[in-house]
Amino acid sequence: MIPSARLATVPEFPFARWAVHYRAAEDRGLDLIRLDIGSPDLPPPPAVIEAACEAIRSPTEHGYPGYRGLPALRHAICA
């Protein structure tokens, strides 16, 4: 498979570039607070869970979106 020319213009993910620096710092014994990885082993705060439940219960949040899609997304895809 030959990747498209447009795909070649997509920059590398910044955190992938920085990972080598994180590992080097950790190897030197530094205790880093990694703000790039989140905390998938911890549950969301109760307020976040409640806000999600409220949004799910809201009758205005159900249904199909417009058939034309989001204008900003359509413009970005065509750019």
N, CA, C and O atoms as a Maestro MAE file, in Angstrom:
{
 s_m_m2io_version
 :::
 2.0.0
}

f_m_ct {
 s_m_title
 :::
 protein
 m_atom[316] {
  # First column is atom index #
  i_m_mmod_type
  r_m_x_coord
  r_m_y_coord
  r_m_z_coord
  i_m_residue_number
  s_m_chain_name
  s_m_pdb_residue_name
  s_m_pdb_atom_name
  i_m_atomic_number
  :::
  1 25 0.847 -1.175 0.000 1 A "MET " " N  " 7
  2 3 0.000 0.000 0.000 1 A "MET " " CA " 6
  3 2 0.894 1.241 0.000 1 A "MET " " C  " 6
  4 15 1.883 1.297 0.730 1 A "MET " " O  " 8
  5 25 0.549 2.214 -0.803 2 A "ILE " " N  " 7
  6 3 1.293 3.465 -0.886 2 A "ILE " " CA " 6
  7 2 0.487 4.536 -0.152 2 A "ILE " " C  " 6
  8 15 -0.645 4.824 -0.541 2 A "ILE " " O  " 8
  9 25 1.057 5.135 0.914 3 A "PRO " " N  " 7
  10 3 0.311 6.179 1.618 3 A "PRO " " CA " 6
  11 2 0.142 7.422 0.752 3 A "PRO " " C  " 6
  12 15 0.960 7.708 -0.122 3 A "PRO " " O  " 8
  13 25 -0.927 8.145 1.012 4 A "SER " " N  " 7
  14 3 -1.197 9.355 0.232 4 A "SER " " CA " 6
  15 2 -0.184 10.447 0.574 4 A "SER " " C  " 6
  16 15 0.418 10.436 1.647 4 A "SER " " O  " 8
  17 25 -0.007 11.375 -0.341 5 A "ALA " " N  " 7
  18 3 0.902 12.500 -0.112 5 A "ALA " " CA " 6
  19 2 0.399 13.356 1.049 5 A "ALA " " C  " 6
  20 15 1.196 13.908 1.807 5 A "ALA " " O  " 8
  21 25 -0.907 13.464 1.186 6 A "ARG " " N  " 7
  22 3 -1.475 14.270 2.270 6 A "ARG " " CA " 6
  23 2 -1.149 13.660 3.633 6 A "ARG " " C  " 6
  24 15 -0.903 14.377 4.603 6 A "ARG " " O  " 8
  25 25 -1.150 12.329 3.691 7 A "LEU " " N  " 7
  26 3 -0.816 11.655 4.942 7 A "LEU " " CA " 6
  27 2 0.616 11.966 5.359 7 A "LEU " " C  " 6
  28 15 0.909 12.061 6.551 7 A "LEU " " O  " 8
  29 25 1.491 12.121 4.404 8 A "ALA " " N  " 7
  30 3 2.891 12.422 4.712 8 A "ALA " " CA " 6
  31 2 3.050 13.798 5.359 8 A "ALA " " C  " 6
  32 15 4.081 14.072 5.974 8 A "ALA " " O  " 8
  33 25 2.050 14.662 5.231 9 A "THR " " N  " 7
  34 3 2.141 16.001 5.818 9 A "THR " " CA " 6
  35 2 1.636 16.048 7.258 9 A "THR " " C  " 6
  36 15 1.766 17.073 7.928 9 A "THR " " O  " 8
  37 25 1.062 14.949 7.737 10 A "VAL " " N  " 7
  38 3 0.566 14.911 9.111 10 A "VAL " " CA " 6
  39 2 1.772 14.838 10.049 10 A "VAL " " C  " 6
  40 15 2.592 13.928 9.929 10 A "VAL " " O  " 8
  41 25 1.886 15.786 10.982 11 A "PRO " " N  " 7
  42 3 3.056 15.783 11.862 11 A "PRO " " CA " 6
  43 2 3.016 14.627 12.856 11 A "PRO " " C  " 6
  44 15 1.957 14.079 13.162 11 A "PRO " " O  " 8
  45 25 4.183 14.279 13.342 12 A "GLU " " N  " 7
  46 3 4.294 13.236 14.354 12 A "GLU " " CA " 6
  47 2 3.589 13.706 15.628 12 A "GLU " " C  " 6
  48 15 3.584 14.896 15.944 12 A "GLU " " O  " 8
  49 25 3.002 12.766 16.345 13 A "PHE " " N  " 7
  50 3 2.320 13.074 17.597 13 A "PHE " " CA " 6
  51 2 3.343 13.617 18.590 13 A "PHE " " C  " 6
  52 15 4.341 12.946 18.856 13 A "PHE " " O  " 8
  53 25 3.129 14.814 19.150 14 A "PRO " " N  " 7
  54 3 4.152 15.426 20.017 14 A "PRO " " CA " 6
  55 2 4.576 14.545 21.181 14 A "PRO " " C  " 6
  56 15 5.760 14.486 21.511 14 A "PRO " " O  " 8
  57 25 3.629 13.862 21.806 15 A "PHE " " N  " 7
  58 3 3.993 13.056 22.967 15 A "PHE " " CA " 6
  59 2 4.872 11.876 22.578 15 A "PHE " " C  " 6
  60 15 5.655 11.398 23.398 15 A "PHE " " O  " 8
  61 25 4.758 11.401 21.356 16 A "ALA " " N  " 7
  62 3 5.648 10.332 20.892 16 A "ALA " " CA " 6
  63 2 7.074 10.856 20.800 16 A "ALA " " C  " 6
  64 15 8.017 10.144 21.143 16 A "ALA " " O  " 8
  65 25 7.243 12.092 20.340 17 A "ARG " " N  " 7
  66 3 8.584 12.693 20.268 17 A "ARG " " CA " 6
  67 2 9.158 12.914 21.660 17 A "ARG " " C  " 6
  68 15 10.353 12.720 21.884 17 A "ARG " " O  " 8
  69 25 8.307 13.318 22.586 18 A "TRP " " N  " 7
  70 3 8.780 13.650 23.927 18 A "TRP " " CA " 6
  71 2 9.039 12.418 24.779 18 A "TRP " " C  " 6
  72 15 9.721 12.509 25.800 18 A "TRP " " O  " 8
  73 25 8.509 11.272 24.381 19 A "ALA " " N  " 7
  74 3 8.637 10.060 25.192 19 A "ALA " " CA " 6
  75 2 10.093 9.730 25.487 19 A "ALA " " C  " 6
  76 15 10.412 9.284 26.589 19 A "ALA " " O  " 8
  77 25 10.971 9.938 24.530 20 A "VAL " " N  " 7
  78 3 12.389 9.644 24.757 20 A "VAL " " CA " 6
  79 2 12.933 10.513 25.889 20 A "VAL " " C  " 6
  80 15 13.764 10.053 26.672 20 A "VAL " " O  " 8
  81 25 12.482 11.748 25.987 21 A "HIS " " N  " 7
  82 3 12.926 12.641 27.062 21 A "HIS " " CA " 6
  83 2 12.348 12.208 28.410 21 A "HIS " " C  " 6
  84 15 13.034 12.272 29.431 21 A "HIS " " O  " 8
  85 25 11.089 11.768 28.414 22 A "TYR " " N  " 7
  86 3 10.483 11.282 29.655 22 A "TYR " " CA " 6
  87 2 11.268 10.089 30.183 22 A "TYR " " C  " 6
  88 15 11.610 10.027 31.364 22 A "TYR " " O  " 8
  89 25 11.552 9.126 29.275 23 A "ARG " " N  " 7
  90 3 12.273 7.922 29.699 23 A "ARG " " CA " 6
  91 2 13.660 8.274 30.231 23 A "ARG " " C  " 6
  92 15 14.100 7.710 31.233 23 A "ARG " " O  " 8
  93 25 14.344 9.189 29.576 24 A "ALA " " N  " 7
  94 3 15.683 9.588 30.022 24 A "ALA " " CA " 6
  95 2 15.616 10.224 31.410 24 A "ALA " " C  " 6
  96 15 16.467 9.956 32.258 24 A "ALA " " O  " 8
  97 25 14.618 11.056 31.640 25 A "ALA " " N  " 7
  98 3 14.474 11.693 32.951 25 A "ALA " " CA " 6
  99 2 14.154 10.656 34.022 25 A "ALA " " C  " 6
  100 15 14.703 10.709 35.122 25 A "ALA " " O  " 8
  101 25 13.278 9.722 33.706 26 A "GLU " " N  " 7
  102 3 12.941 8.668 34.663 26 A "GLU " " CA " 6
  103 2 14.145 7.777 34.929 26 A "GLU " " C  " 6
  104 15 14.345 7.334 36.060 26 A "GLU " " O  " 8
  105 25 14.946 7.510 33.909 27 A "ASP " " N  " 7
  106 3 16.161 6.708 34.088 27 A "ASP " " CA " 6
  107 2 17.151 7.407 35.015 27 A "ASP " " C  " 6
  108 15 17.940 6.745 35.690 27 A "ASP " " O  " 8
  109 25 17.115 8.732 35.052 28 A "ARG " " N  " 7
  110 3 17.994 9.495 35.949 28 A "ARG " " CA " 6
  111 2 17.412 9.583 37.356 28 A "ARG " " C  " 6
  112 15 18.007 10.202 38.238 28 A "ARG " " O  " 8
  113 25 16.248 8.965 37.567 29 A "GLY " " N  " 7
  114 3 15.649 8.936 38.890 29 A "GLY " " CA " 6
  115 2 14.671 10.054 39.181 29 A "GLY " " C  " 6
  116 15 14.203 10.188 40.311 29 A "GLY " " O  " 8
  117 25 14.355 10.859 38.179 30 A "LEU " " N  " 7
  118 3 13.389 11.933 38.397 30 A "LEU " " CA " 6
  119 2 11.980 11.356 38.487 30 A "LEU " " C  " 6
  120 15 11.616 10.457 37.730 30 A "LEU " " O  " 8
  121 25 11.201 11.880 39.411 31 A "ASP " " N  " 7
  122 3 9.809 11.458 39.578 31 A "ASP " " CA " 6
  123 2 8.933 12.441 38.809 31 A "ASP " " C  " 6
  124 15 8.698 13.557 39.270 31 A "ASP " " O  " 8
  125 25 8.456 12.034 37.653 32 A "LEU " " N  " 7
  126 3 7.697 12.921 36.776 32 A "LEU " " CA " 6
  127 2 6.201 12.825 37.045 32 A "LEU " " C  " 6
  128 15 5.686 11.763 37.395 32 A "LEU " " O  " 8
  129 25 5.527 13.926 36.880 33 A "ILE " " N  " 7
  130 3 4.067 13.938 36.859 33 A "ILE " " CA " 6
  131 2 3.683 14.028 35.391 33 A "ILE " " C  " 6
  132 15 3.799 15.086 34.773 33 A "ILE " " O  " 8
  133 25 3.224 12.912 34.840 34 A "ARG " " N  " 7
  134 3 2.926 12.832 33.410 34 A "ARG " " CA " 6
  135 2 1.516 13.345 33.150 34 A "ARG " " C  " 6
  136 15 0.536 12.676 33.477 34 A "ARG " " O  " 8
  137 25 1.420 14.520 32.568 35 A "LEU " " N  " 7
  138 3 0.121 15.104 32.254 35 A "LEU " " CA " 6
  139 2 -0.379 14.689 30.879 35 A "LEU " " C  " 6
  140 15 -1.463 15.097 30.463 35 A "LEU " " O  " 8
  141 25 0.402 13.880 30.170 36 A "ASP " " N  " 7
  142 3 0.031 13.498 28.812 36 A "ASP " " CA " 6
  143 2 -0.704 12.178 28.739 36 A "ASP " " C  " 6
  144 15 -1.295 11.873 27.703 36 A "ASP " " O  " 8
  145 25 -0.694 11.379 29.799 37 A "ILE " " N  " 7
  146 3 -1.235 10.033 29.677 37 A "ILE " " CA " 6
  147 2 -2.562 9.829 30.388 37 A "ILE " " C  " 6
  148 15 -3.195 8.788 30.214 37 A "ILE " " O  " 8
  149 25 -2.996 10.788 31.179 38 A "GLY " " N  " 7
  150 3 -4.242 10.609 31.905 38 A "GLY " " CA " 6
  151 2 -4.076 9.577 33.007 38 A "GLY " " C  " 6
  152 15 -2.954 9.263 33.404 38 A "GLY " " O  " 8
  153 25 -5.172 9.054 33.495 39 A "SER " " N  " 7
  154 3 -5.125 8.048 34.558 39 A "SER " " CA " 6
  155 2 -6.195 6.996 34.296 39 A "SER " " C  " 6
  156 15 -7.227 6.985 34.966 39 A "SER " " O  " 8
  157 25 -5.961 6.111 33.326 40 A "PRO " " N  " 7
  158 3 -6.981 5.126 32.978 40 A "PRO " " CA " 6
  159 2 -7.269 4.122 34.088 40 A "PRO " " C  " 6
  160 15 -8.269 3.406 34.030 40 A "PRO " " O  " 8
  161 25 -6.402 4.061 35.097 41 A "ASP " " N  " 7
  162 3 -6.627 3.125 36.194 41 A "ASP " " CA " 6
  163 2 -7.507 3.715 37.300 41 A "ASP " " C  " 6
  164 15 -7.850 3.020 38.256 41 A "ASP " " O  " 8
  165 25 -7.869 4.983 37.173 42 A "LEU " " N  " 7
  166 3 -8.711 5.634 38.175 42 A "LEU " " CA " 6
  167 2 -10.075 5.969 37.580 42 A "LEU " " C  " 6
  168 15 -10.172 6.316 36.403 42 A "LEU " " O  " 8
  169 25 -11.138 5.866 38.395 43 A "PRO " " N  " 7
  170 3 -12.463 6.223 37.874 43 A "PRO " " CA " 6
  171 2 -12.583 7.739 37.721 43 A "PRO " " C  " 6
  172 15 -11.837 8.488 38.350 43 A "PRO " " O  " 8
  173 25 -13.516 8.186 36.892 44 A "PRO " " N  " 7
  174 3 -13.742 9.631 36.773 44 A "PRO " " CA " 6
  175 2 -14.284 10.183 38.096 44 A "PRO " " C  " 6
  176 15 -14.870 9.437 38.880 44 A "PRO " " O  " 8
  177 25 -14.096 11.459 38.345 45 A "PRO " " N  " 7
  178 3 -14.672 12.065 39.553 45 A "PRO " " CA " 6
  179 2 -16.199 11.928 39.539 45 A "PRO " " C  " 6
  180 15 -16.811 11.928 38.470 45 A "PRO " " O  " 8
  181 25 -16.812 11.813 40.715 46 A "PRO " " N  " 7
  182 3 -18.275 11.675 40.783 46 A "PRO " " CA " 6
  183 2 -19.024 12.782 40.035 46 A "PRO " " C  " 6
  184 15 -20.063 12.514 39.433 46 A "PRO " " O  " 8
  185 25 -18.523 14.004 40.060 47 A "ALA " " N  " 7
  186 3 -19.207 15.101 39.360 47 A "ALA " " CA " 6
  187 2 -19.222 14.868 37.852 47 A "ALA " " C  " 6
  188 15 -20.189 15.231 37.183 47 A "ALA " " O  " 8
  189 25 -18.179 14.276 37.318 48 A "VAL " " N  " 7
  190 3 -18.125 13.986 35.880 48 A "VAL " " CA " 6
  191 2 -19.133 12.893 35.535 48 A "VAL " " C  " 6
  192 15 -19.830 12.981 34.524 48 A "VAL " " O  " 8
  193 25 -19.206 11.875 36.368 49 A "ILE " " N  " 7
  194 3 -20.163 10.786 36.140 49 A "ILE " " CA " 6
  195 2 -21.588 11.328 36.184 49 A "ILE " " C  " 6
  196 15 -22.413 10.984 35.337 49 A "ILE " " O  " 8
  197 25 -21.876 12.175 37.170 50 A "GLU " " N  " 7
  198 3 -23.223 12.739 37.287 50 A "GLU " " CA " 6
  199 2 -23.562 13.628 36.094 50 A "GLU " " C  " 6
  200 15 -24.685 13.581 35.592 50 A "GLU " " O  " 8
  201 25 -22.612 14.434 35.634 51 A "ALA " " N  " 7
  202 3 -22.854 15.295 34.470 51 A "ALA " " CA " 6
  203 2 -23.130 14.454 33.230 51 A "ALA " " C  " 6
  204 15 -23.991 14.801 32.422 51 A "ALA " " O  " 8
  205 25 -22.404 13.352 33.077 52 A "ALA " " N  " 7
  206 3 -22.643 12.464 31.932 52 A "ALA " " CA " 6
  207 2 -24.035 11.843 32.021 52 A "ALA " " C  " 6
  208 15 -24.745 11.755 31.019 52 A "ALA " " O  " 8
  209 25 -24.421 11.416 33.217 53 A "CYS " " N  " 7
  210 3 -25.755 10.832 33.398 53 A "CYS " " CA " 6
  211 2 -26.853 11.850 33.097 53 A "CYS " " C  " 6
  212 15 -27.858 11.517 32.468 53 A "CYS " " O  " 8
  213 25 -26.663 13.084 33.544 54 A "GLU " " N  " 7
  214 3 -27.655 14.130 33.260 54 A "GLU " " CA " 6
  215 2 -27.781 14.368 31.761 54 A "GLU " " C  " 6
  216 15 -28.889 14.528 31.250 54 A "GLU " " O  " 8
  217 25 -26.675 14.392 31.068 55 A "ALA " " N  " 7
  218 3 -26.712 14.605 29.617 55 A "ALA " " CA " 6
  219 2 -27.419 13.450 28.924 55 A "ALA " " C  " 6
  220 15 -28.173 13.660 27.974 55 A "ALA " " O  " 8
  221 25 -27.180 12.242 29.392 56 A "ILE " " N  " 7
  222 3 -27.821 11.066 28.789 56 A "ILE " " CA " 6
  223 2 -29.326 11.095 29.030 56 A "ILE " " C  " 6
  224 15 -30.103 10.704 28.159 56 A "ILE " " O  " 8
  225 25 -29.736 11.556 30.202 57 A "ARG " " N  " 7
  226 3 -31.169 11.610 30.529 57 A "ARG " " CA " 6
  227 2 -31.905 12.736 29.798 57 A "ARG " " C  " 6
  228 15 -33.131 12.698 29.691 57 A "ARG " " O  " 8
  229 25 -31.192 13.714 29.306 58 A "SER " " N  " 7
  230 3 -31.813 14.877 28.680 58 A "SER " " CA " 6
  231 2 -32.475 14.502 27.356 58 A "SER " " C  " 6
  232 15 -31.818 13.944 26.478 58 A "SER " " O  " 8
  233 25 -33.767 14.801 27.200 59 A "PRO " " N  " 7
  234 3 -34.446 14.452 25.949 59 A "PRO " " CA " 6
  235 2 -33.913 15.231 24.744 59 A "PRO " " C  " 6
  236 15 -34.106 14.806 23.604 59 A "PRO " " O  " 8
  237 25 -33.253 16.354 24.978 60 A "THR " " N  " 7
  238 3 -32.721 17.118 23.842 60 A "THR " " CA " 6
  239 2 -31.426 16.530 23.295 60 A "THR " " C  " 6
  240 15 -30.938 16.968 22.254 60 A "THR " " O  " 8
  241 25 -30.870 15.549 23.984 61 A "GLU " " N  " 7
  242 3 -29.599 14.957 23.547 61 A "GLU " " CA " 6
  243 2 -29.788 13.661 22.768 61 A "GLU " " C  " 6
  244 15 -28.814 12.981 22.448 61 A "GLU " " O  " 8
  245 25 -31.025 13.319 22.463 62 A "HIS " " N  " 7
  246 3 -31.307 12.088 21.722 62 A "HIS " " CA " 6
  247 2 -31.747 12.433 20.307 62 A "HIS " " C  " 6
  248 15 -32.219 13.539 20.044 62 A "HIS " " O  " 8
  249 25 -31.593 11.502 19.425 63 A "GLY " " N  " 7
  250 3 -32.038 11.706 18.054 63 A "GLY " " CA " 6
  251 2 -30.873 11.739 17.085 63 A "GLY " " C  " 6
  252 15 -29.708 11.665 17.476 63 A "GLY " " O  " 8
  253 25 -31.205 11.848 15.846 64 A "TYR " " N  " 7
  254 3 -30.193 11.881 14.798 64 A "TYR " " CA " 6
  255 2 -29.727 13.313 14.550 64 A "TYR " " C  " 6
  256 15 -30.509 14.256 14.674 64 A "TYR " " O  " 8
  257 25 -28.471 13.469 14.204 65 A "PRO " " N  " 7
  258 3 -28.007 14.812 13.842 65 A "PRO " " CA " 6
  259 2 -28.524 15.183 12.460 65 A "PRO " " C  " 6
  260 15 -29.097 14.353 11.755 65 A "PRO " " O  " 8
  261 25 -28.318 16.423 12.086 66 A "GLY " " N  " 7
  262 3 -28.691 16.846 10.740 66 A "GLY " " CA " 6
  263 2 -27.978 15.992 9.694 66 A "GLY " " C  " 6
  264 15 -26.838 15.580 9.910 66 A "GLY " " O  " 8
  265 25 -28.620 15.727 8.590 67 A "TYR " " N  " 7
  266 3 -28.047 14.820 7.589 67 A "TYR " " CA " 6
  267 2 -26.863 15.419 6.857 67 A "TYR " " C  " 6
  268 15 -26.104 14.687 6.221 67 A "TYR " " O  " 8
  269 25 -26.683 16.725 6.927 68 A "ARG " " N  " 7
  270 3 -25.549 17.356 6.239 68 A "ARG " " CA " 6
  271 2 -24.287 17.358 7.082 68 A "ARG " " C  " 6
  272 15 -23.209 17.663 6.571 68 A "ARG " " O  " 8
  273 25 -24.395 17.026 8.352 69 A "GLY " " N  " 7
  274 3 -23.218 17.012 9.213 69 A "GLY " " CA " 6
  275 2 -22.866 18.389 9.738 69 A "GLY " " C  " 6
  276 15 -23.574 19.366 9.493 69 A "GLY " " O  " 8
  277 25 -21.776 18.450 10.453 70 A "LEU " " N  " 7
  278 3 -21.324 19.713 11.033 70 A "LEU " " CA " 6
  279 2 -20.587 20.530 9.983 70 A "LEU " " C  " 6
  280 15 -19.665 20.017 9.348 70 A "LEU " " O  " 8
  281 25 -20.968 21.785 9.784 71 A "PRO " " N  " 7
  282 3 -20.294 22.603 8.769 71 A "PRO " " CA " 6
  283 2 -18.779 22.685 8.979 71 A "PRO " " C  " 6
  284 15 -18.016 22.584 8.018 71 A "PRO " " O  " 8
  285 25 -18.340 22.867 10.223 72 A "ALA " " N  " 7
  286 3 -16.894 22.982 10.479 72 A "ALA " " CA " 6
  287 2 -16.171 21.701 10.081 72 A "ALA " " C  " 6
  288 15 -15.074 21.756 9.526 72 A "ALA " " O  " 8
  289 25 -16.772 20.558 10.359 73 A "LEU " " N  " 7
  290 3 -16.147 19.286 9.989 73 A "LEU " " CA " 6
  291 2 -16.116 19.122 8.475 73 A "LEU " " C  " 6
  292 15 -15.115 18.667 7.920 73 A "LEU " " O  " 8
  293 25 -17.195 19.484 7.808 74 A "ARG " " N  " 7
  294 3 -17.218 19.368 6.346 74 A "ARG " " CA " 6
  295 2 -16.144 20.245 5.715 74 A "ARG " " C  " 6
  296 15 -15.461 19.822 4.783 74 A "ARG " " O  " 8
  297 25 -15.996 21.460 6.221 75 A "HIS " " N  " 7
  298 3 -14.963 22.362 5.687 75 A "HIS " " CA " 6
  299 2 -13.565 21.809 5.949 75 A "HIS " " C  " 6
  300 15 -12.690 21.889 5.087 75 A "HIS " " O  " 8
  301 25 -13.356 21.247 7.141 76 A "ALA " " N  " 7
  302 3 -12.037 20.699 7.470 76 A "ALA " " CA " 6
  303 2 -11.700 19.514 6.577 76 A "ALA " " C  " 6
  304 15 -10.554 19.367 6.153 76 A "ALA " " O  " 8
  305 25 -12.678 18.674 6.290 77 A "ILE " " N  " 7
  306 3 -12.438 17.512 5.426 77 A "ILE " " CA " 6
  307 2 -12.102 17.959 4.014 77 A "ILE " " C  " 6
  308 15 -11.260 17.354 3.351 77 A "ILE " " O  " 8
  309 25 -12.756 19.014 3.555 78 A "CYS " " N  " 7
  310 3 -12.531 19.488 2.184 78 A "CYS " " CA " 6
  311 2 -11.260 20.319 2.037 78 A "CYS " " C  " 6
  312 15 -10.793 20.548 0.921 78 A "CYS " " O  " 8
  313 25 -10.707 20.764 3.143 79 A "ALA " " N  " 7
  314 3 -9.514 21.639 3.085 79 A "ALA " " CA " 6
  315 2 -8.288 20.890 2.577 79 A "ALA " " C  " 6
  316 15 -7.210 21.474 2.469 79 A "ALA " " O  " 8
  :::
 }
 m_bond[315] {
  # First column is bond index #
  i_m_from
  i_m_to
  i_m_order
  :::
  1 1 2 1
  2 2 3 1
  3 3 4 2
  4 3 5 1
  5 5 6 1
  6 6 7 1
  7 7 8 2
  8 7 9 1
  9 9 10 1
  10 10 11 1
  11 11 12 2
  12 11 13 1
  13 13 14 1
  14 14 15 1
  15 15 16 2
  16 15 17 1
  17 17 18 1
  18 18 19 1
  19 19 20 2
  20 19 21 1
  21 21 22 1
  22 22 23 1
  23 23 24 2
  24 23 25 1
  25 25 26 1
  26 26 27 1
  27 27 28 2
  28 27 29 1
  29 29 30 1
  30 30 31 1
  31 31 32 2
  32 31 33 1
  33 33 34 1
  34 34 35 1
  35 35 36 2
  36 35 37 1
  37 37 38 1
  38 38 39 1
  39 39 40 2
  40 39 41 1
  41 41 42 1
  42 42 43 1
  43 43 44 2
  44 43 45 1
  45 45 46 1
  46 46 47 1
  47 47 48 2
  48 47 49 1
  49 49 50 1
  50 50 51 1
  51 51 52 2
  52 51 53 1
  53 53 54 1
  54 54 55 1
  55 55 56 2
  56 55 57 1
  57 57 58 1
  58 58 59 1
  59 59 60 2
  60 59 61 1
  61 61 62 1
  62 62 63 1
  63 63 64 2
  64 63 65 1
  65 65 66 1
  66 66 67 1
  67 67 68 2
  68 67 69 1
  69 69 70 1
  70 70 71 1
  71 71 72 2
  72 71 73 1
  73 73 74 1
  74 74 75 1
  75 75 76 2
  76 75 77 1
  77 77 78 1
  78 78 79 1
  79 79 80 2
  80 79 81 1
  81 81 82 1
  82 82 83 1
  83 83 84 2
  84 83 85 1
  85 85 86 1
  86 86 87 1
  87 87 88 2
  88 87 89 1
  89 89 90 1
  90 90 91 1
  91 91 92 2
  92 91 93 1
  93 93 94 1
  94 94 95 1
  95 95 96 2
  96 95 97 1
  97 97 98 1
  98 98 99 1
  99 99 100 2
  100 99 101 1
  101 101 102 1
  102 102 103 1
  103 103 104 2
  104 103 105 1
  105 105 106 1
  106 106 107 1
  107 107 108 2
  108 107 109 1
  109 109 110 1
  110 110 111 1
  111 111 112 2
  112 111 113 1
  113 113 114 1
  114 114 115 1
  115 115 116 2
  116 115 117 1
  117 117 118 1
  118 118 119 1
  119 119 120 2
  120 119 121 1
  121 121 122 1
  122 122 123 1
  123 123 124 2
  124 123 125 1
  125 125 126 1
  126 126 127 1
  127 127 128 2
  128 127 129 1
  129 129 130 1
  130 130 131 1
  131 131 132 2
  132 131 133 1
  133 133 134 1
  134 134 135 1
  135 135 136 2
  136 135 137 1
  137 137 138 1
  138 138 139 1
  139 139 140 2
  140 139 141 1
  141 141 142 1
  142 142 143 1
  143 143 144 2
  144 143 145 1
  145 145 146 1
  146 146 147 1
  147 147 148 2
  148 147 149 1
  149 149 150 1
  150 150 151 1
  151 151 152 2
  152 151 153 1
  153 153 154 1
  154 154 155 1
  155 155 156 2
  156 155 157 1
  157 157 158 1
  158 158 159 1
  159 159 160 2
  160 159 161 1
  161 161 162 1
  162 162 163 1
  163 163 164 2
  164 163 165 1
  165 165 166 1
  166 166 167 1
  167 167 168 2
  168 167 169 1
  169 169 170 1
  170 170 171 1
  171 171 172 2
  172 171 173 1
  173 173 174 1
  174 174 175 1
  175 175 176 2
  176 175 177 1
  177 177 178 1
  178 178 179 1
  179 179 180 2
  180 179 181 1
  181 181 182 1
  182 182 183 1
  183 183 184 2
  184 183 185 1
  185 185 186 1
  186 186 187 1
  187 187 188 2
  188 187 189 1
  189 189 190 1
  190 190 191 1
  191 191 192 2
  192 191 193 1
  193 193 194 1
  194 194 195 1
  195 195 196 2
  196 195 197 1
  197 197 198 1
  198 198 199 1
  199 199 200 2
  200 199 201 1
  201 201 202 1
  202 202 203 1
  203 203 204 2
  204 203 205 1
  205 205 206 1
  206 206 207 1
  207 207 208 2
  208 207 209 1
  209 209 210 1
  210 210 211 1
  211 211 212 2
  212 211 213 1
  213 213 214 1
  214 214 215 1
  215 215 216 2
  216 215 217 1
  217 217 218 1
  218 218 219 1
  219 219 220 2
  220 219 221 1
  221 221 222 1
  222 222 223 1
  223 223 224 2
  224 223 225 1
  225 225 226 1
  226 226 227 1
  227 227 228 2
  228 227 229 1
  229 229 230 1
  230 230 231 1
  231 231 232 2
  232 231 233 1
  233 233 234 1
  234 234 235 1
  235 235 236 2
  236 235 237 1
  237 237 238 1
  238 238 239 1
  239 239 240 2
  240 239 241 1
  241 241 242 1
  242 242 243 1
  243 243 244 2
  244 243 245 1
  245 245 246 1
  246 246 247 1
  247 247 248 2
  248 247 249 1
  249 249 250 1
  250 250 251 1
  251 251 252 2
  252 251 253 1
  253 253 254 1
  254 254 255 1
  255 255 256 2
  256 255 257 1
  257 257 258 1
  258 258 259 1
  259 259 260 2
  260 259 261 1
  261 261 262 1
  262 262 263 1
  263 263 264 2
  264 263 265 1
  265 265 266 1
  266 266 267 1
  267 267 268 2
  268 267 269 1
  269 269 270 1
  270 270 271 1
  271 271 272 2
  272 271 273 1
  273 273 274 1
  274 274 275 1
  275 275 276 2
  276 275 277 1
  277 277 278 1
  278 278 279 1
  279 279 280 2
  280 279 281 1
  281 281 282 1
  282 282 283 1
  283 283 284 2
  284 283 285 1
  285 285 286 1
  286 286 287 1
  287 287 288 2
  288 287 289 1
  289 289 290 1
  290 290 291 1
  291 291 292 2
  292 291 293 1
  293 293 294 1
  294 294 295 1
  295 295 296 2
  296 295 297 1
  297 297 298 1
  298 298 299 1
  299 299 300 2
  300 299 301 1
  301 301 302 1
  302 302 303 1
  303 303 304 2
  304 303 305 1
  305 305 306 1
  306 306 307 1
  307 307 308 2
  308 307 309 1
  309 309 310 1
  310 310 311 1
  311 311 312 2
  312 311 313 1
  313 313 314 1
  314 314 315 1
  315 315 316 2
  :::
 }
}
